Amino acid sequence: MATPAQRTNTWTLDQWYDQSVAGTTGGYVGENKFYAWGSQQMGELGDNSITSRQEPVQIPGNWAIAILGWTGSQGVKTDGTLWSWGYGRYGGLGNNTAGPDGGHPAVPGMNYALSSPVQLPGTDWSSDPRKNAKTQSASTASGANIKTDGTLWIWGSGYNGEMGQNNRTQYSSPVQLPGTTWKSVSSNYTTFGATKTDGTLWAWGPNPYGSSGFNEPAPYKVSSPTQIGTDTDWNNMAGGDQAIRMCTKTDGTLWIWGRNDNYGGLGLNNVINYSSPMQLPGTTWGPGTNITGHGRYLIGWVKTDGTLWSWGDGADGGLGQNTPHTTDVSSPTQVGTDTDWASVSWNYQSMAAIKTDGTLWTWGDGARSGRADGIGRSSPTQVGSSTSWDQVHGGMTATFAQQII
């Protein structure tokens, strides 16, 4: 994070005065620039095209966060407004368009996709990455956001009860779930999970491979938020494509459950599916600000000591462990020896991470690396020379990363 002295070119007197009175000048942020790269089919990069981008391209606007699902995206600007773009079938854009008969013809032949951001109502949407979620499905589209008042809102496909409204209704505009104490929300293939400020853990929707965490086999499903167990020390939820779900506890432990029949993606040193949370070794897993998992079970995590760990599918060198491109790892394994990692995310068979010095690093599939050479790497390789990268968020097809200038 740059200091105020490094950002004098972006200050205004009023901003400086307000922050100096509040005693927060050290946290001043200048212009937020979001960049995207990767493949796209339905405008999920938000750059008014359906052109895949090997190198980062800027998304116009002053964004606080942008996240991806499979082919759909959403972002929150610094003014608290929420925007959505990409795949919009089943009301997945949340802008009161229902899909094939009422979408936007931005992509030829696909009138339920939008290649530029469209605004949803309201100015109190949260920009915390732990409070935003997009489903990781190619066939459905849903989104969620926890507002600054602690209320949870959701929209999109509800065929399997994933809207949490105790029905199977599709919603093309955000609808509220009960309660005002929601803390974090995440999604995997089609389901959602969340934690509350009282430390309880909740899930709803379908239950592929036991990923809901209710200790019930598929196809058990619930259509309204249902508590998982009775523990009250859960912290932040995470999920990925298909059927893996993760959550940290306040004691620094990491718990994981769901599908594990290939690649060892649960990190439990086996290939057994689990329908209730199982603990991974260690107590330094951190709060889970930026975490990742996807359909081929590629997982990465930064611990509180700044070390980077990965496990699961080793195709294309996506684990970053400098091993042959087909080596799978079924338990958490450290990536190199560096202790200055800040966050990590994913993009299909690749990962992107940011260090505490603001540099951006990628590895794995070369076409999604963000580097001009397009060459795959099995260990972290720096992208450009900028030291102003602040956060990174990946999806099934692409990656978003933020610069603070």
N, C-alpha and C positions, 0 to 999 in steps of 0.2 A: 504494500500500500504506500503510495507516494505521500510525502509530507506537504504541508501547505506551501513551504518555500519552493517546492518543485512545481507548483501549480499557480503561480501568481498571474500567469497569462489568462486564466479562466475565472479569476475572482471578480466579484463586484463588491462595492463598498457595503451594500445592504446585506449581502450574504455573509461577509466577514463580520460585520457588526452583530448580526443575529447569532452567529455561532460563537463569537467571543463572549457575548453575554451569557449564553448557555454553557460556556466552558467546553465546547465541542469542536474547536477549530482544528484539532488534530485529526478529526474524522471527516474533514471537508472532502467532498468528492466533486470533481469537475464534470466534464461531459462524458456520459456513458455511451460508448459505441459498441454495438453488437455486430459480430461477424458470423457468417455461416459458411459451411462447406460440406460436400458430400453429394450423394446422388439424390435426385428428387423426381417424383412422378406426378405429383399433384400440387405443386407449388409450396411444398412444406418449408422451403428456405425463406419464403416471404420476400423475394427480390423481384416480384412481378414477372416471373418466368417459370418455365419447367426445365431449365437447363441445369444439368449437374455441374457442380463447381469443385474442381480439384484443389483450388486455393481459396482462402477466406475472401468472401465478398460482404460488404457492409449492408446491413438492413437499415434503411433510413429511419431516423427517430432517436430520441433520447431514452433508451430502454434501461430498466432496472434489472430485468430478468427475461429470458426467453428459453422455453423448453420444448422438446420434441416428443411425439409419440412414435408411431410407425410412419405414417404419411400425413400427420396433422401436427400443428404447433400452436402454442399460445405464448403470449408475453405480457408483461406489465410494464408500463412506462413509469418514469419518475414522478409523474403527476397522479399516480394511483389508478390510471385507467387500464382496463383489460382488453386485449386484442387477440384475435384468433385467425388462423389461416391454414391452408392445406386441405386435407380431406374433410368434407363436410357432410357426408351422408349420415342419415339417422339423427340429424340435428347436432352433429358433432362440433360445428363451429360456434354454437351457442348464440347465434345472432338472429334467431327467430326464423330461420329457413330450415325446412324439414329434410331436404335431400334432393333426389332426382327431379322432382317436379317443382322445386322452389329454391334451388341453389343458385350459384353464380357461374356463368359460363366462361370462367377465366382459363380453363384448360380445355382444349378442343375435344369434343366428344364426352366431356365429363362435367355436366352442369351442376355437380355437387362439390366442386373444388374451387378454392380461391387462392390465387398466387400472391396476393398482397394482404396485409393485415386489415381486418375489419373490427370496429370497436363494439364491445358489449356495454350495456348501461352501467353507470356507477363510477365513482372515483375513489372508492375505499377498498380496492382489491390489494391483497398482500403481495409483496415482491420477494418474500422469503421462499427460496427453492423448496423448502420442506413443506410449504403450504400450497404448492401447485402440483397438479398431476394430469397426465394425458395417458389414455390407454395405449398399450403397445400391440395393437391388433391391426391386421391388414383388412379385416372384414367389417369391423365396427369402429365407431368413433365416439369418444366421450372425453369430458374434461372436468376438472374440479379446482376450486380455489377456496382457501380459508381467508375470509376478509379480516380486516384489522380489528373488527369487533368480536372475533372468535367464532363467527357463524360460518358454516360450511355450505357451499353452493355447488351444484353439479348439473350437468347437461349431457345430452346425447342419447345413445342407444340404451334402452331399458328392457330388452327382450328377456334377459336372464335375471332381472331384478337388480341390475347394477346401478340403477339410479337411487336405490335405497328408500324408495317411496312406498314400499309395500305393495307394489304392482309391477306390471311388465310394460309400462308405458314409455314411449319415447318422448323426450323433452328437448325442444329446439331452443329454449331459453333457460338460463340458470334457475333452478328451484332449490329451496333451502331444505337441508336436513335438520331434524330437531336438535336444539342445544346451542349454547354460546361459548363452550369451553373446548373447542377443537384445537389441537396443537399442531399435528402434522397429518398429511394425507399422501397416499401413493397409489399407484395402479400397477397391475401387470397386464396380462393379455386382455382380459375384459373386466376384471374385478377390482374393487377398491378396498383399501384398508386405511385405518387412521388411529391416531392416539389422541387422548384428551389431556387437559392440563392436570387432571387428578391422577395421571399415570396409568389409566386403563387403556386396553387395546381392543380395537373393534374391526369388524370386516363385514362385507355384504356382497351379494352377487353369486355367480356360479363358483364351483369348487373343483376345478380340474386338478387331478393328482393330489387332492387334499390341501391345495394352496390357500384355502380360507383360514386354516389353522384351527378348526373346530374339533379336530380329532375324529372326523367323520370322512368316510370314503366318498369319492365321486359317485353319483352326480349330486350329492347333497348340496343344497343351495339355500340362501336366505335373501329376502328382498327388502330388508330394512337393517340398519346397523345393529349388530349383535356382538356382545362382548366375548372376547377370547379369554377363557380362564378367569382368574380372580386377582391376578397380580396388579399392583398399583405403582410399579416402578419402571414402566415402559417410557421410552424417550421419543425416538423418531423412527417413522416407518420408511421403508424403501421397497421397490419392486422392479420388475423388468418384464420383458416380453415373455409369453408363455406362462409358466406357473412356478415361479420362484418368488418368495417374499422374505423380507428381512426386517429386523427391528432391533434397535439398541435399547439398553436399559441405562438407568441413571448411574449404575456402578461401573459403566464402561464395558460391559459384556455385549456380545453380538449374538443374536439368535436368528435362525434361518429355518425355512420349511418349504415343502412343495415338491416339485418334480426333480428327480435326481437319477433317472434311469440311463443317462448318458453323460459322459465327460466328467462326472464328479462335481457338478456345478454347485452343490450345497456345501462343499468344502469339508465334509464330514468323513473323508477318507473311505467312502464306499459309494455304491450306486443304488441306494435304497431311498424310495420316496417316503417323506414324512408328512403327516397331516396335522402335526402340532409343533410348536417351536422347539428347536433343538439348539443347544449352546455350542458355539465355536470356542476353542481354547483362548484364554487371555482376557485381560480386563482393561486394555488400552485402545479399544476400537474407536473411541471418539464419538462425537454426537451424530455423525452421519449427515453432514451438510451436503456433500456431493458424493454419491455412491452409485453403483451401477450393477446391472445384471440384465441378461437378455436371453432370447430364445435358444441360443446354442450354449447358454450357461457360461458366459464370460463375466467374471466378477472382479472388481477392483475396489480397494479401500485404502484410505490414508489413516494411519493410527495417530494417536495424540503425540507420539514422539517424532512425527514427521517421516516415518518410514512408509513405503508403499508396498502393498501386498496384492496378489492376484491368485486366482484359481479357476479351474474349469476347462473349457475348450481351448486348446492351444493352436487351432488352425490359423494359418497366416501370421504366426508370431504374435497374436493378439495379447498374449499374457505378458509380453515384454521381458521375458526371463532369459533371452539370448539362447534359446534352445531350438531344436529343429521345429519347423513350422507345423508339425502334426503332433507335438507332445502335449498331452492333456495332464492336468494336475488336479488331484482330488482333495487337496487340503491347502490352506493358505500358505503361500510361499513368497518370500520377500523379493521384490524387484530391485536388483542391484544393492548398493549399500548406502545410498544417499539418505539423509535425514532432514531434507529441506522441502519435502513435498507438501503442498497445501490442499489440493483437491484433485479428483480424478473422475472421469466419465467415459462413455463408450460410444461407438458408432459401428454397429455390426461387428465384424471381426477386427476391430481396432480400438485403441483407447487414446484419450487425450488427457493431459494432466498439466497443472500449473504448479510452479515452485514458489517459494516464499519471496524470491527475488523478482517475481512478475514475468518470468519466462514461460513459454508455452512449449510443450513436448508432446509428440505423438509416436505411435508405433503400431505395427500390425499391417492390415491391408493397405497397400500403397495408394490405391485409388481414393481412399477416404482419409488420407493422412494430413491433408491441408498443406502439403509440400509440393512445390512445382515439379520435382523429379518423378513423383508418382511411384517411387520404389518402396516396396514393402520392407519393413524393419522388424527385427525380433527383439529389439531393445529400444528404450526411449531415445528419440532424436529431436533436437530443437527445431522449432518452426520459426524461421526468420530470426531477427535480433531484438525485437521489442521486449521491453521490461515493464510494460504497463498492463499486462493481462491480469484480470482480477477474478474471473470465474469461468467455468466451462460446464456445459450441459449437453449430453448426447442423446440420440434416439436411434431407432432401428436403421435409418438411412443416412443421417447427417449429424452434424455437431454445431452448436452455438457456443461462442466464446465472447467474453466482454473485455473491452479495454476501457480504462478510466484515464482520460487525458487531462 
